Amino acid sequence: MKNDNLRADRDDLDDLDRFTPRTPAKRSGNLVMQVATGVFLGGLALWLVQLGATALYAKLMMGTITFGG
C-alpha cells in the first residue's frame, strides 16, 4: 500500500491526433413548448383536483352524502 503508484499515465500525443470533434447539434425551440405545455397541464390538473375536493367538501358540509345507504 505504501509504495503504490497512484499517478495516472500521461496520454500519448498519437492519441490526440485521432480525436475528431463532433459537430454541435442544432437546438430547436421545442423545449420551450414542452415546458409551457407541462406547466399548463399541471395547472389544469391542480385546478380539477381542487374543484373536486371543494365539491366533495361542500357535499359533506351540507350532509347530502350518505355512507352505506
N, C-alpha and C positions, 0 to 999 in steps of 0.2 A: 504494500500500500504506500509505503513511504517513498519509493523510488518510481512510482508510476509516471509515465509520460502523458500528461493531460493536455498538452498543447496540440492544436489542430494542425494538420499538414497544410502547407500552402498550395493553392491551386496552380497548376502548370499554366504557362502562357499559351500553350497549344489549346487548352480547353476554352480559353476566351475567344479564340478565332472561330470556333464552331458555333458560338452564340449568335442567333439571329433574332432581333427583337420582333415582337408581334405588332401588327398594325392595330392601333386603337379602334375599338368598336364604336359605332355611331350610337349616340344616346338619343332616344326619342322622348317626346313629351307624354308618352303613355303612362308613365309612373304618376304624373300629376293627376291624370284622370282616374287611375286606380285608387289613389289616396282619397280624392274627392268623393268617389262612389262609395268607398268604405265608410267615410265619415257620414255621408248621407244615409246609408243603410243602417248604420249603427244608431244614429239619431232616431230614425223611423222605428227601429226595433225597441229602443228605450221608450219612445212615446206610446207604442202599442202596449207594452208591459205596464206602464204607468196607467194607461186608460183602463186596462183590465183590472188592475189592483184597485183603482178608485171605484169602479163599478161594483166589484165584489165587496169592498168596504161599505159602500152605500147600502147595498142589499143587507149586509149584516147589521148595520145600524138601524135599518127600518124593520128588521125582523121578518123579512119576506123569504128568507132561506130556511127551509126545514130540513133537518138532518134525519134520515132514517124513515121518513114518510109515515 
